[in-house]
């Protein structure tokens, strides 16, 4: 399960959610087109910017990244917009970058992707 902040929230504002479809188009010699979907349902992607993290919150995200081995692992993620739980998600990157500018001043950005099932 994706880590939460001390407040119980998954993310801070502003957040970003992207809905992605995959439609292919075949164009014929007479100029007509045929469209079809590569996959049946929309895929979700969330970009989560986190600021003012304390050391324990930052450590929780770091441990989560290590335990998932970057983008290799899968986990459940609850959409902060509508509360829907997506059971098959992964991290978008194999690197975890964060900054610490002072006490309780950690920051990172994490991108979560829904995987096709």
C-alpha positions as a printed NumPy array, in Angstrom:
array([[  0.   ,   0.   ,   0.   ],
       [  1.224,   3.479,  -0.893],
       [  2.487,   5.473,   2.131],
       [  0.453,   8.32 ,   3.577],
       [  1.491,  11.511,   5.316],
       [  1.132,  11.983,   9.08 ],
       [ -2.184,  13.692,   8.371],
       [ -3.461,  10.523,   6.65 ],
       [ -3.5  ,  12.232,   3.248],
       [ -1.962,  10.594,   0.187],
       [ -0.785,  13.859,  -1.353],
       [ -0.56 ,  17.601,  -0.952],
       [ -2.007,  20.175,  -3.311],
       [ -1.539,  20.89 ,  -6.108],
       [ -1.703,  17.36 ,  -7.455],
       [ -1.981,  16.104, -10.984],
       [ -4.042,  13.233, -12.391],
       [ -3.859,  12.215, -16.039],
       [ -6.312,   9.881, -17.793],
       [ -4.856,   8.06 , -20.792],
       [ -6.538,   6.22 , -23.652],
       [ -4.733,   4.457, -26.47 ],
       [ -6.43 ,   4.72 , -29.836],
       [ -4.796,   3.576, -33.062],
       [ -5.852,   4.86 , -36.464],
       [ -5.515,   2.928, -39.725],
       [ -5.744,   5.135, -42.798],
       [ -6.75 ,   3.523, -46.071],
       [ -5.773,   4.544, -49.612],
       [ -9.218,   6.044, -50.256],
       [ -8.751,   8.436, -47.294],
       [-11.102,   6.693, -44.875],
       [-10.005,   5.753, -41.377],
       [-10.667,   2.949, -38.96 ],
       [-10.086,   3.58 , -35.23 ],
       [ -9.668,   1.02 , -32.482],
       [ -8.47 ,   0.942, -28.888],
       [ -5.276,  -0.82 , -27.878],
       [ -6.718,  -1.43 , -24.415],
       [-10.288,  -1.389, -23.178],
       [-10.166,   0.955, -20.189],
       [ -8.618,   4.295, -19.338],
       [ -5.28 ,   4.219, -17.506],
       [ -4.543,   6.63 , -14.664],
       [ -1.323,   8.429, -13.747],
       [ -0.824,  10.598, -10.657],
       [  2.031,  13.057, -10.045],
       [  2.401,  13.666,  -6.332],
       [  4.503,  16.634,  -5.207],
       [  5.356,  16.56 ,  -1.511],
       [  6.873,  19.452,   0.444],
       [  7.661,  20.07 ,   4.118],
       [  8.156,  16.393,   4.855],
       [  9.768,  15.491,   8.141],
       [ 12.482,  12.858,   8.395],
       [ 10.092,   9.987,   9.205],
       [  7.777,  10.78 ,   6.262],
       [ 10.728,  11.023,   3.889],
       [ 12.122,   7.752,   5.256],
       [  8.743,   6.054,   4.668],
       [  8.776,   7.083,   0.984],
       [ 12.397,   5.994,   0.653],
       [ 11.622,   2.582,   2.2  ],
       [  8.538,   2.216,  -0.025],
       [ 10.691,   2.9  ,  -3.096],
       [ 13.313,   0.347,  -2.006],
       [ 10.748,  -2.335,  -1.147],
       [  9.12 ,  -1.924,  -4.586],
       [ 12.521,  -1.972,  -6.3  ],
       [ 11.663,   1.186,  -8.206],
       [  9.183,   0.613, -11.014],
       [  9.427,  -3.19 , -10.706],
       [  6.976,  -3.727,  -7.837],
       [  3.214,  -3.325,  -7.776],
       [  0.969,  -1.94 ,  -5.052],
       [ -2.518,  -0.591,  -4.35 ],
       [ -3.123,   3.129,  -4.693],
       [ -6.182,   5.101,  -3.563],
       [ -7.102,   7.924,  -5.943],
       [ -7.179,  11.125,  -3.855],
       [ -9.867,  12.623,  -6.115],
       [-12.569,   9.958,  -5.838],
       [-11.341,   7.376,  -3.301],
       [-11.216,   4.523,  -5.832],
       [ -8.596,   1.886,  -4.995],
       [ -6.491,   0.767,  -7.951],
       [ -4.945,  -2.596,  -7.086],
       [ -2.302,  -2.789,  -9.82 ],
       [ -0.082,   0.302,  -9.78 ],
       [  3.653,   0.914,  -9.952],
       [  6.122,   3.766,  -9.654],
       [  7.023,   5.482, -12.921],
       [ 10.766,   5.73 , -12.246],
       [ 13.667,   3.602, -11.077],
       [ 15.211,   6.528,  -9.221],
       [ 14.041,   8.267,  -6.063],
       [ 15.215,  11.859,  -5.717],
       [ 14.538,  14.096,  -2.75 ],
       [ 15.906,  17.271,  -1.221],
       [ 16.331,  18.287,   2.396],
       [ 16.757,  22.019,   2.995],
       [ 16.395,  21.996,   6.779],
       [ 14.591,  20.398,   9.675],
       [ 11.157,  19.166,   8.542],
       [ 11.88 ,  20.552,   5.088],
       [ 12.129,  17.495,   2.844],
       [ 10.614,  17.451,  -0.645],
       [ 10.099,  14.895,  -3.391],
       [  7.92 ,  14.161,  -6.391],
       [  6.528,  10.68 ,  -6.999],
       [  4.637,   9.493, -10.088],
       [  2.275,   6.522,  -9.759],
       [  1.026,   4.674, -12.854],
       [ -1.896,   2.301, -13.13 ],
       [ -0.846,  -0.864, -14.946],
       [ -2.901,  -2.725, -17.524],
       [ -4.338,  -5.927, -16.156]])
